[in-house]
């Protein structure tokens, strides 16, 4: 799978079993239990994560977030793709078509 924006938006986020997600006061911490890589999410990043977990595709999650934040869909698509690529680079998520 290529990591073009359109491919990412068409994919579903997969969370490996070795990743721990913990929400605290609207923010979240992700921890790769194998590599001990830690990643913090602010409130918007946490909401993106939650939307991706419950949506059929990452693109669907962007649509939900666009409604929640009353923001342009293109802006949310760009932001969510950047988050996913960063999480993927750090071994915290995978993608499935």
Short mmCIF file of the C-alpha atoms (twelve columns), coordinates in Angstrom:
data_MODEL
# 
_entry.id   MODEL 
# 
loop_
_atom_site.group_PDB 
_atom_site.id 
_atom_site.type_symbol 
_atom_site.label_atom_id 
_atom_site.label_alt_id 
_atom_site.label_comp_id 
_atom_site.label_asym_id 
_atom_site.label_seq_id 
_atom_site.Cartn_x 
_atom_site.Cartn_y 
_atom_site.Cartn_z 
_atom_site.pdbx_PDB_model_num 
ATOM 1  C CA . UNK A 1  0.000   0.000  0.000  1 
ATOM 2  C CA . UNK A 2  1.304   3.439  -0.894 1 
ATOM 3  C CA . UNK A 3  1.089   6.288  1.571  1 
ATOM 4  C CA . UNK A 4  -0.465  8.827  -0.776 1 
ATOM 5  C CA . UNK A 5  -3.155  10.975 0.880  1 
ATOM 6  C CA . UNK A 6  -5.914  9.286  -1.130 1 
ATOM 7  C CA . UNK A 7  -4.659  5.805  -0.152 1 
ATOM 8  C CA . UNK A 8  -4.490  6.768  3.527  1 
ATOM 9  C CA . UNK A 9  -8.005  8.248  3.443  1 
ATOM 10 C CA . UNK A 10 -9.347  5.043  1.847  1 
ATOM 11 C CA . UNK A 11 -7.671  2.827  4.468  1 
ATOM 12 C CA . UNK A 12 -8.689  1.747  7.934  1 
ATOM 13 C CA . UNK A 13 -6.424  2.379  10.919 1 
ATOM 14 C CA . UNK A 14 -5.109  -0.774 12.578 1 
ATOM 15 C CA . UNK A 15 -3.747  -0.667 16.109 1 
ATOM 16 C CA . UNK A 16 -1.229  -3.437 16.820 1 
ATOM 17 C CA . UNK A 17 -1.667  -5.460 20.022 1 
ATOM 18 C CA . UNK A 18 1.558   -4.049 21.451 1 
ATOM 19 C CA . UNK A 19 0.222   -0.460 21.472 1 
ATOM 20 C CA . UNK A 20 -1.280  0.950  24.651 1 
ATOM 21 C CA . UNK A 21 -3.694  3.905  24.381 1 
ATOM 22 C CA . UNK A 22 -4.599  5.836  27.510 1 
ATOM 23 C CA . UNK A 23 -6.780  8.934  27.618 1 
ATOM 24 C CA . UNK A 24 -6.266  11.402 30.456 1 
ATOM 25 C CA . UNK A 25 -8.243  14.641 30.755 1 
ATOM 26 C CA . UNK A 26 -8.977  14.856 27.022 1 
ATOM 27 C CA . UNK A 27 -5.395  14.172 25.952 1 
ATOM 28 C CA . UNK A 28 -3.937  10.761 25.227 1 
ATOM 29 C CA . UNK A 29 -0.711  8.828  25.470 1 
ATOM 30 C CA . UNK A 30 0.286   6.046  23.094 1 
ATOM 31 C CA . UNK A 31 2.998   3.606  24.080 1 
ATOM 32 C CA . UNK A 32 4.620   0.923  21.963 1 
ATOM 33 C CA . UNK A 33 5.275   -1.763 24.575 1 
ATOM 34 C CA . UNK A 34 7.989   -3.408 22.449 1 
ATOM 35 C CA . UNK A 35 10.099  -0.353 21.622 1 
ATOM 36 C CA . UNK A 36 8.943   1.894  24.497 1 
ATOM 37 C CA . UNK A 37 8.179   4.620  21.942 1 
ATOM 38 C CA . UNK A 38 5.884   7.171  23.567 1 
ATOM 39 C CA . UNK A 39 3.633   9.535  21.655 1 
ATOM 40 C CA . UNK A 40 1.367   12.210 23.148 1 
ATOM 41 C CA . UNK A 41 -1.846  13.482 21.547 1 
ATOM 42 C CA . UNK A 42 -3.552  16.769 22.380 1 
ATOM 43 C CA . UNK A 43 -7.335  16.984 22.583 1 
ATOM 44 C CA . UNK A 44 -7.770  17.286 18.803 1 
ATOM 45 C CA . UNK A 45 -5.352  14.420 18.116 1 
ATOM 46 C CA . UNK A 46 -7.194  12.316 20.685 1 
ATOM 47 C CA . UNK A 47 -10.524 13.045 18.985 1 
ATOM 48 C CA . UNK A 48 -8.959  12.114 15.626 1 
ATOM 49 C CA . UNK A 49 -7.743  8.809  17.097 1 
ATOM 50 C CA . UNK A 50 -11.179 8.039  18.504 1 
ATOM 51 C CA . UNK A 51 -12.889 8.886  15.208 1 
ATOM 52 C CA . UNK A 52 -10.472 6.651  13.290 1 
ATOM 53 C CA . UNK A 53 -11.102 3.770  15.693 1 
ATOM 54 C CA . UNK A 54 -14.851 3.914  15.146 1 
ATOM 55 C CA . UNK A 55 -15.018 4.801  11.433 1 
ATOM 56 C CA . UNK A 56 -14.906 2.442  8.466  1 
ATOM 57 C CA . UNK A 57 -12.080 4.463  6.867  1 
ATOM 58 C CA . UNK A 58 -9.792  7.308  7.791  1 
ATOM 59 C CA . UNK A 59 -11.627 9.437  5.229  1 
ATOM 60 C CA . UNK A 60 -14.903 8.724  7.034  1 
ATOM 61 C CA . UNK A 61 -13.270 9.835  10.274 1 
ATOM 62 C CA . UNK A 62 -12.262 13.113 8.612  1 
ATOM 63 C CA . UNK A 63 -15.895 13.668 7.572  1 
ATOM 64 C CA . UNK A 64 -17.094 13.112 11.147 1 
ATOM 65 C CA . UNK A 65 -14.473 15.514 12.465 1 
ATOM 66 C CA . UNK A 66 -15.363 18.099 9.835  1 
ATOM 67 C CA . UNK A 67 -18.889 18.130 11.232 1 
ATOM 68 C CA . UNK A 68 -17.745 18.162 14.872 1 
ATOM 69 C CA . UNK A 69 -15.313 21.045 14.391 1 
ATOM 70 C CA . UNK A 70 -17.265 22.820 11.644 1 
ATOM 71 C CA . UNK A 71 -14.064 22.924 9.625  1 
ATOM 72 C CA . UNK A 72 -13.435 22.440 5.894  1 
ATOM 73 C CA . UNK A 73 -13.218 18.759 4.977  1 
ATOM 74 C CA . UNK A 74 -9.987  19.326 3.023  1 
ATOM 75 C CA . UNK A 75 -8.310  20.775 6.126  1 
ATOM 76 C CA . UNK A 76 -9.350  17.811 8.269  1 
ATOM 77 C CA . UNK A 77 -8.275  15.341 5.582  1 
ATOM 78 C CA . UNK A 78 -4.827  16.923 5.414  1 
ATOM 79 C CA . UNK A 79 -4.444  17.008 9.195  1 
ATOM 80 C CA . UNK A 80 -5.623  13.421 9.748  1 
ATOM 81 C CA . UNK A 81 -3.347  12.084 6.989  1 
ATOM 82 C CA . UNK A 82 -0.370  13.858 8.565  1 
ATOM 83 C CA . UNK A 83 -1.225  12.383 11.968 1 
ATOM 84 C CA . UNK A 84 -1.594  8.860  10.559 1 
ATOM 85 C CA . UNK A 85 1.693   9.067  8.664  1 
ATOM 86 C CA . UNK A 86 3.474   10.272 11.804 1 
ATOM 87 C CA . UNK A 87 1.925   7.496  13.908 1 
ATOM 88 C CA . UNK A 88 2.806   4.933  11.235 1 
ATOM 89 C CA . UNK A 89 6.400   6.188  11.028 1 
ATOM 90 C CA . UNK A 90 6.687   5.658  14.784 1 
ATOM 91 C CA . UNK A 91 5.274   2.119  14.600 1 
ATOM 92 C CA . UNK A 92 2.075   2.997  16.458 1 
ATOM 93 C CA . UNK A 93 -0.496  2.143  13.754 1 
ATOM 94 C CA . UNK A 94 -0.848  0.178  10.577 1 
ATOM 95 C CA . UNK A 95 -3.184  0.629  7.623  1 
ATOM 96 C CA . UNK A 96 -5.553  -1.836 5.996  1 
ATOM 97 C CA . UNK A 97 -7.408  -1.474 2.721  1 
# 
